[in-house]
Amino acid sequence: MRNKWIGMRWLMFAVLAWNAPAFAAKAAPTAAGAQQYLAAMAQQVTTKVFFVDGSGRVNYVTGRYTGQVRTIKGRAFGKQKESVTTLPEQVVEKKVSDIHASVLEAIDAYGRPTACATRITEVAAPPYDETKSDAGNDTRAFSFTLTYKDEQWKYEPLTKFTTPAQVIDWSNVRVVRVSPAAVTVVSNGQAFAQVELAYFANDPDAADQIEYAMKFLALSCNANAAKGF
């Protein structure tokens, strides 16, 4: 009885959210309607993406470290002497901890419309390149040394996670309720071993709606796959 009640609430919400009379006329939800609902909710609640590579690293990027040190030396009487030292370049790596899904589309990896795939078309994250500057001053009675150190860590752009296209294949997913207000769908990735799309809803009722839409998609798309569609 609870599942039926959740389903009706989700159906009514979808009708109100998209103002789609044709959808309202249907006796039951559709995979296309569930796709529309999940795409709409991605704009209303926090939706994070976790890209897991073959080594189990999550949202992993590599980059390059560069830097230089500028030194100015002088004496109380005499000319100053300036030198610049380039620091050795290094390969660096890090985890981007906060990647959000900003655009979800019901299309497959080739751009073809389908209700059984969700492409993570665009993602966003706070800036994760880093810069650091330090200054030192060693002043003595008759001499001084000023040191200026500048360092940069520049990493791969976010397009690493969307090119090639990363798609949730609803015919082969796991839907996990990770907390009362959070739901995650786990799928095999294209360039990644696994992709997780997590919705952090405002309350358990909203999470119920999201979970129902996800499970409806998984069941209907799995059934279509079994029939060879």
PESULHU-V168060 format. One record per residue. N is the residue number from 0. RES is the residue in one letter. SS is DSSP state (~ for helix, > for strand, _ for the rest). Layout:
# PESULHU-V168060
n = (N,N)
res = (RES,RES)
ss = (SS,SS)
This chain:
# PESULHU-V168060
n = (0,1,2,3,4,5,6,7,8,9,10,11,12,13,14,15,16,17,18,19,20,21,22,23,24,25,26,27,28,29,30,31,32,33,34,35,36,37,38,39,40,41,42,43,44,45,46,47,48,49,50,51,52,53,54,55,56,57,58,59,60,61,62,63,64,65,66,67,68,69,70,71,72,73,74,75,76,77,78,79,80,81,82,83,84,85,86,87,88,89,90,91,92,93,94,95,96,97,98,99,100,101,102,103,104,105,106,107,108,109,110,111,112,113,114,115,116,117,118,119,120,121,122,123,124,125,126,127,128,129,130,131,132,133,134,135,136,137,138,139,140,141,142,143,144,145,146,147,148,149,150,151,152,153,154,155,156,157,158,159,160,161,162,163,164,165,166,167,168,169,170,171,172,173,174,175,176,177,178,179,180,181,182,183,184,185,186,187,188,189,190,191,192,193,194,195,196,197,198,199,200,201,202,203,204,205,206,207,208,209,210,211,212,213,214,215,216,217,218,219,220,221,222,223,224,225,226,227,228)
res = (M,R,N,K,W,I,G,M,R,W,L,M,F,A,V,L,A,W,N,A,P,A,F,A,A,K,A,A,P,T,A,A,G,A,Q,Q,Y,L,A,A,M,A,Q,Q,V,T,T,K,V,F,F,V,D,G,S,G,R,V,N,Y,V,T,G,R,Y,T,G,Q,V,R,T,I,K,G,R,A,F,G,K,Q,K,E,S,V,T,T,L,P,E,Q,V,V,E,K,K,V,S,D,I,H,A,S,V,L,E,A,I,D,A,Y,G,R,P,T,A,C,A,T,R,I,T,E,V,A,A,P,P,Y,D,E,T,K,S,D,A,G,N,D,T,R,A,F,S,F,T,L,T,Y,K,D,E,Q,W,K,Y,E,P,L,T,K,F,T,T,P,A,Q,V,I,D,W,S,N,V,R,V,V,R,V,S,P,A,A,V,T,V,V,S,N,G,Q,A,F,A,Q,V,E,L,A,Y,F,A,N,D,P,D,A,A,D,Q,I,E,Y,A,M,K,F,L,A,L,S,C,N,A,N,A,A,K,G,F)
ss = (_,~,~,~,~,~,~,~,~,~,~,~,~,~,~,~,~,~,_,_,~,~,~,~,_,_,_,_,_,_,~,~,~,~,~,~,~,~,~,~,~,~,_,_,_,>,>,>,>,>,>,>,_,_,_,_,_,>,_,>,>,>,>,>,>,>,>,>,>,>,>,>,>,>,>,_,_,_,_,_,>,>,>,>,>,>,_,_,_,>,>,>,>,>,>,_,_,_,>,>,>,>,>,>,>,_,>,_,_,_,_,_,>,_,_,_,>,>,>,>,>,>,>,>,>,_,_,_,_,>,>,>,>,>,>,>,>,>,>,_,_,_,>,>,>,>,>,>,>,>,>,>,>,>,>,_,_,~,~,~,~,_,_,_,_,_,>,>,>,_,_,_,>,>,>,>,>,>,>,_,_,>,>,>,>,>,>,_,_,_,_,_,_,>,>,>,>,>,>,>,_,_,_,~,~,~,~,~,~,~,~,~,~,~,~,~,~,~,~,~,~,~,~,~,~,~,~,_,_)
